[in-house]
């Protein structure tokens, strides 16, 4: 619904600018969380993205894969 968004004039925003309301946003409220210790056993930095399952990211990442 367009009525949920502010009606801004053409010059009110800079391209790419965010207008965020004050306050906190709680993500995954009430959901279970897991902690996982991960180490890089390789000789190069590793970047992890969201395009693969975490366990498929890189064999040089050492963690409990069970």
SEGUSE-323658 format. One line per field, with one value per atom (N, C-alpha, C, O, CB): residue number from 1; residue in three letters; chain; atom name; x, y, z. Coordinates in pm, whole numbers, plus 50000, padded with zeros to 5 digits. Glycine has a CB too. Layout:
N
pos: (NUM,...)
code: (Ala,...)
unit: (A,...)
site: (CA,...)
x: (X,...)
y: (Y,...)
z: (Z,...)
END
This chain:
66
pos: (1,1,1,1,1,2,2,2,2,2,3,3,3,3,3,4,4,4,4,4,5,5,5,5,5,6,6,6,6,6,7,7,7,7,7,8,8,8,8,8,9,9,9,9,9,10,10,10,10,10,11,11,11,11,11,12,12,12,12,12,13,13,13,13,13,14,14,14,14,14,15,15,15,15,15,16,16,16,16,16,17,17,17,17,17,18,18,18,18,18,19,19,19,19,19,20,20,20,20,20,21,21,21,21,21,22,22,22,22,22,23,23,23,23,23,24,24,24,24,24,25,25,25,25,25,26,26,26,26,26,27,27,27,27,27,28,28,28,28,28,29,29,29,29,29,30,30,30,30,30,31,31,31,31,31,32,32,32,32,32,33,33,33,33,33,34,34,34,34,34,35,35,35,35,35,36,36,36,36,36,37,37,37,37,37,38,38,38,38,38,39,39,39,39,39,40,40,40,40,40,41,41,41,41,41,42,42,42,42,42,43,43,43,43,43,44,44,44,44,44,45,45,45,45,45,46,46,46,46,46,47,47,47,47,47,48,48,48,48,48,49,49,49,49,49,50,50,50,50,50,51,51,51,51,51,52,52,52,52,52,53,53,53,53,53,54,54,54,54,54,55,55,55,55,55,56,56,56,56,56,57,57,57,57,57,58,58,58,58,58,59,59,59,59,59,60,60,60,60,60,61,61,61,61,61,62,62,62,62,62,63,63,63,63,63,64,64,64,64,64,65,65,65,65,65,66,66,66,66,66)
code: (Unk,Unk,Unk,Unk,Unk,Unk,Unk,Unk,Unk,Unk,Unk,Unk,Unk,Unk,Unk,Unk,Unk,Unk,Unk,Unk,Unk,Unk,Unk,Unk,Unk,Unk,Unk,Unk,Unk,Unk,Unk,Unk,Unk,Unk,Unk,Unk,Unk,Unk,Unk,Unk,Unk,Unk,Unk,Unk,Unk,Unk,Unk,Unk,Unk,Unk,Unk,Unk,Unk,Unk,Unk,Unk,Unk,Unk,Unk,Unk,Unk,Unk,Unk,Unk,Unk,Unk,Unk,Unk,Unk,Unk,Unk,Unk,Unk,Unk,Unk,Unk,Unk,Unk,Unk,Unk,Unk,Unk,Unk,Unk,Unk,Unk,Unk,Unk,Unk,Unk,Unk,Unk,Unk,Unk,Unk,Unk,Unk,Unk,Unk,Unk,Unk,Unk,Unk,Unk,Unk,Unk,Unk,Unk,Unk,Unk,Unk,Unk,Unk,Unk,Unk,Unk,Unk,Unk,Unk,Unk,Unk,Unk,Unk,Unk,Unk,Unk,Unk,Unk,Unk,Unk,Unk,Unk,Unk,Unk,Unk,Unk,Unk,Unk,Unk,Unk,Unk,Unk,Unk,Unk,Unk,Unk,Unk,Unk,Unk,Unk,Unk,Unk,Unk,Unk,Unk,Unk,Unk,Unk,Unk,Unk,Unk,Unk,Unk,Unk,Unk,Unk,Unk,Unk,Unk,Unk,Unk,Unk,Unk,Unk,Unk,Unk,Unk,Unk,Unk,Unk,Unk,Unk,Unk,Unk,Unk,Unk,Unk,Unk,Unk,Unk,Unk,Unk,Unk,Unk,Unk,Unk,Unk,Unk,Unk,Unk,Unk,Unk,Unk,Unk,Unk,Unk,Unk,Unk,Unk,Unk,Unk,Unk,Unk,Unk,Unk,Unk,Unk,Unk,Unk,Unk,Unk,Unk,Unk,Unk,Unk,Unk,Unk,Unk,Unk,Unk,Unk,Unk,Unk,Unk,Unk,Unk,Unk,Unk,Unk,Unk,Unk,Unk,Unk,Unk,Unk,Unk,Unk,Unk,Unk,Unk,Unk,Unk,Unk,Unk,Unk,Unk,Unk,Unk,Unk,Unk,Unk,Unk,Unk,Unk,Unk,Unk,Unk,Unk,Unk,Unk,Unk,Unk,Unk,Unk,Unk,Unk,Unk,Unk,Unk,Unk,Unk,Unk,Unk,Unk,Unk,Unk,Unk,Unk,Unk,Unk,Unk,Unk,Unk,Unk,Unk,Unk,Unk,Unk,Unk,Unk,Unk,Unk,Unk,Unk,Unk,Unk,Unk,Unk,Unk,Unk,Unk,Unk,Unk,Unk,Unk,Unk,Unk,Unk,Unk,Unk,Unk,Unk,Unk,Unk,Unk,Unk,Unk,Unk,Unk,Unk)
unit: (A,A,A,A,A,A,A,A,A,A,A,A,A,A,A,A,A,A,A,A,A,A,A,A,A,A,A,A,A,A,A,A,A,A,A,A,A,A,A,A,A,A,A,A,A,A,A,A,A,A,A,A,A,A,A,A,A,A,A,A,A,A,A,A,A,A,A,A,A,A,A,A,A,A,A,A,A,A,A,A,A,A,A,A,A,A,A,A,A,A,A,A,A,A,A,A,A,A,A,A,A,A,A,A,A,A,A,A,A,A,A,A,A,A,A,A,A,A,A,A,A,A,A,A,A,A,A,A,A,A,A,A,A,A,A,A,A,A,A,A,A,A,A,A,A,A,A,A,A,A,A,A,A,A,A,A,A,A,A,A,A,A,A,A,A,A,A,A,A,A,A,A,A,A,A,A,A,A,A,A,A,A,A,A,A,A,A,A,A,A,A,A,A,A,A,A,A,A,A,A,A,A,A,A,A,A,A,A,A,A,A,A,A,A,A,A,A,A,A,A,A,A,A,A,A,A,A,A,A,A,A,A,A,A,A,A,A,A,A,A,A,A,A,A,A,A,A,A,A,A,A,A,A,A,A,A,A,A,A,A,A,A,A,A,A,A,A,A,A,A,A,A,A,A,A,A,A,A,A,A,A,A,A,A,A,A,A,A,A,A,A,A,A,A,A,A,A,A,A,A,A,A,A,A,A,A,A,A,A,A,A,A,A,A,A,A,A,A,A,A,A,A,A,A,A,A,A,A,A,A)
site: (N,CA,C,O,CB,N,CA,C,O,CB,N,CA,C,O,CB,N,CA,C,O,CB,N,CA,C,O,CB,N,CA,C,O,CB,N,CA,C,O,CB,N,CA,C,O,CB,N,CA,C,O,CB,N,CA,C,O,CB,N,CA,C,O,CB,N,CA,C,O,CB,N,CA,C,O,CB,N,CA,C,O,CB,N,CA,C,O,CB,N,CA,C,O,CB,N,CA,C,O,CB,N,CA,C,O,CB,N,CA,C,O,CB,N,CA,C,O,CB,N,CA,C,O,CB,N,CA,C,O,CB,N,CA,C,O,CB,N,CA,C,O,CB,N,CA,C,O,CB,N,CA,C,O,CB,N,CA,C,O,CB,N,CA,C,O,CB,N,CA,C,O,CB,N,CA,C,O,CB,N,CA,C,O,CB,N,CA,C,O,CB,N,CA,C,O,CB,N,CA,C,O,CB,N,CA,C,O,CB,N,CA,C,O,CB,N,CA,C,O,CB,N,CA,C,O,CB,N,CA,C,O,CB,N,CA,C,O,CB,N,CA,C,O,CB,N,CA,C,O,CB,N,CA,C,O,CB,N,CA,C,O,CB,N,CA,C,O,CB,N,CA,C,O,CB,N,CA,C,O,CB,N,CA,C,O,CB,N,CA,C,O,CB,N,CA,C,O,CB,N,CA,C,O,CB,N,CA,C,O,CB,N,CA,C,O,CB,N,CA,C,O,CB,N,CA,C,O,CB,N,CA,C,O,CB,N,CA,C,O,CB,N,CA,C,O,CB,N,CA,C,O,CB,N,CA,C,O,CB,N,CA,C,O,CB,N,CA,C,O,CB,N,CA,C,O,CB,N,CA,C,O,CB,N,CA,C,O,CB,N,CA,C,O,CB)
x: (50083,50000,50087,50175,49906,50062,50140,50114,50200,50110,49999,49967,50055,50058,49820,50128,50217,50347,50419,50248,50378,50502,50475,50369,50573,50575,50560,50555,50618,50675,50479,50474,50583,50565,50332,50696,50809,50813,50779,50940,50854,50870,50993,51074,50881,51006,51113,51252,51349,51094,51263,51395,51420,51521,51407,51332,51347,51452,51501,51216,51489,51583,51701,51688,51514,51814,51933,51928,51892,52066,51961,51958,52040,52156,52010,51980,52046,52033,52079,52189,51972,51957,51852,51752,51919,51876,51779,51709,51771,51847,51581,51507,51454,51357,51391,51518,51487,51423,51472,51614,51314,51247,51331,51399,51105,51327,51402,51345,51228,51400,51430,51385,51461,51538,51236,51437,51504,51415,51292,51545,51477,51406,51456,51576,51427,51367,51405,51382,51270,51326,51488,51479,51467,51529,51601,51388,51372,51330,51379,51501,51242,51196,51135,51051,51092,51179,51125,51178,51132,50979,51273,51327,51453,51525,51356,51479,51600,51723,51721,51594,51830,51958,52063,52047,52002,52168,52279,52409,52421,52274,52505,52639,52731,52721,52691,52820,52910,53048,53061,52857,53149,53285,53345,53344,53372,53397,53452,53593,53619,53361,53685,53822,53862,53816,53920,53948,54002,54136,54234,54018,54142,54266,54348,54455,54236,54300,54370,54471,54486,54272,54541,54642,54593,54671,54767,54464,54407,54276,54209,54382,54240,54111,53995,54004,54094,53888,53769,53652,53630,53739,53577,53456,53337,53331,53453,53242,53123,53005,52979,53099,52932,52813,52689,52695,52825,52580,52453,52410,52297,52345,52497,52459,52480,52438,52536,52544,52570,52530,52525,52720,52502,52486,52619,52725,52442,52615,52738,52841,52959,52707,52797,52892,52957,53058,52822,52902,52959,53053,53112,52848,53068,53140,53286,53329,53134,53362,53504,53555,53527,53585,53628,53680,53781,53806,53745,53841,53938,53872,53942,54023,53741,53671,53657,53601,53532,53706,53694,53588,53593,53831,53492,53385,53315,53340,53284,53229,53156,53054,52954,53086,53077,52990,52879,52807,53071,52862,52759,52620,52522,52782)
y: (49881,50000,50125,50140,50000,50212,50335,50427,50509,50409,50416,50505,50478,50559,50491,50365,50334,50413,50421,50185,50472,50545,50695,50740,50501,50771,50916,50965,50909,50984,51071,51134,51240,51350,51196,51209,51300,51375,51321,51223,51499,51578,51532,51456,51727,51577,51531,51570,51500,51588,51678,51724,51692,51736,51873,51617,51591,51485,51480,51548,51401,51294,51297,51338,51158,51252,51234,51091,51001,51261,51064,50926,50832,50861,50921,50721,50623,50649,50569,50616,50761,50798,50710,50673,50946,50677,50603,50699,50790,50488,50679,50751,50647,50577,50840,50638,50533,50594,50694,50454,50535,50583,50549,50446,50524,50632,50601,50477,50443,50721,50412,50294,50171,50173,50273,50063,49937,49846,49852,49868,49762,49660,49526,49498,49676,49442,49311,49208,49192,49274,49139,49038,48900,48872,49045,48816,48677,48665,48577,48601,48751,48748,48612,48561,48860,48554,48428,48305,48194,48431,48322,48208,48156,48230,48247,48027,47965,48022,48052,47813,48036,48079,47971,47888,48214,47974,47879,47958,48054,47770,47916,47974,47871,47752,48014,47919,47831,47896,48009,47799,47827,47878,47835,47717,47827,47933,47908,47964,48074,47973,47890,47936,47917,47824,47860,48006,47996,47923,47979,48137,47800,47723,47744,47684,47575,47826,47853,47965,48024,47887,47995,48101,48230,48323,48053,48235,48354,48390,48303,48331,48519,48558,48491,48463,48711,48466,48404,48499,48552,48265,48519,48600,48507,48424,48710,48521,48436,48521,48627,48372,48475,48545,48461,48359,48580,48504,48436,48349,48301,48537,48328,48253,48103,48027,48304,48060,47918,47883,47970,47884,47756,47710,47733,47719,47560,47768,47803,47690,47716,47837,47566,47454,47430,47360,47327,47486,47470,47584,47581,47460,47683,47804,47779,47817,47902,47715,47695,47585,47586,47827,47490,47379,47425,47353,47275,47543,47593,47646,47674,47701,47662,47700,47576,47475,47764,47583,47468,47497,47598,47435,47407,47414,47280,47196,47531,47258,47133,47127,47199,47121,47043,47033,46931,46900,46997,46880,46778,46838,46766,46712)
z: (50000,50000,50000,50084,50121,49907,49899,50018,50052,49770,50081,50193,50315,50407,50231,50317,50428,50422,50522,50429,50308,50291,50289,50246,50162,50337,50335,50191,50102,50411,50169,50038,50035,50088,50009,49974,49971,49839,49734,49993,49846,49725,49648,49701,49760,49525,49438,49491,49461,49299,49567,49613,49760,49815,49591,49825,49968,50000,50113,50025,49905,49933,49837,49721,49926,49887,49805,49753,49829,49887,49626,49576,49664,49696,49432,49703,49789,49937,50019,49754,49973,50114,50181,50120,50128,50308,50388,50482,50536,50467,50502,50605,50701,50672,50544,50816,50913,51035,51089,50951,51079,51199,51321,51321,51211,51424,51546,51615,51597,51642,51693,51767,51724,51628,51750,51797,51769,51688,51698,51900,51607,51531,51581,51575,51376,51629,51679,51569,51520,51807,51531,51427,51489,51591,51334,51427,51470,51616,51688,51449,51660,51799,51833,51759,51824,51944,51990,51918,51945,51977,51827,51752,51819,51885,51606,51801,51856,51788,51669,51839,51863,51807,51832,51921,51867,51753,51766,51761,51685,51654,51841,51835,51770,51798,51977,51686,51614,51608,51559,51471,51656,51649,51515,51481,51768,51441,51307,51301,51352,51195,51239,51221,51075,51008,51315,51027,50892,50900,50950,50826,50851,50853,50726,50710,50872,50636,50512,50526,50633,50403,50417,50418,50352,50331,50348,50319,50257,50328,50383,50105,50326,50386,50312,50193,50383,50384,50326,50345,50454,50392,50239,50246,50234,50144,50134,50325,50325,50282,50339,50465,50181,50134,50158,50226,49986,50103,50127,50008,50006,50157,49910,49790,49803,49716,49673,49911,49933,50075,50163,49908,50099,50236,50307,50245,50244,50434,50505,50499,50477,50650,50518,50520,50384,50377,50566,50277,50143,50104,49996,50041,50190,50155,50118,50009,50268,50207,50182,50273,50393,50203,50218,50298,50402,50499,50207,50385,50482,50608,50706,50419,50608,50731,50817,50773,50701,50939,51028,51133,51204,51095,51142,51241,51243,51156,51209,51341,51353,51240,51243,51493,51141,51025,51044,50949,50903,51165,51191,51188,51209,51325)
END
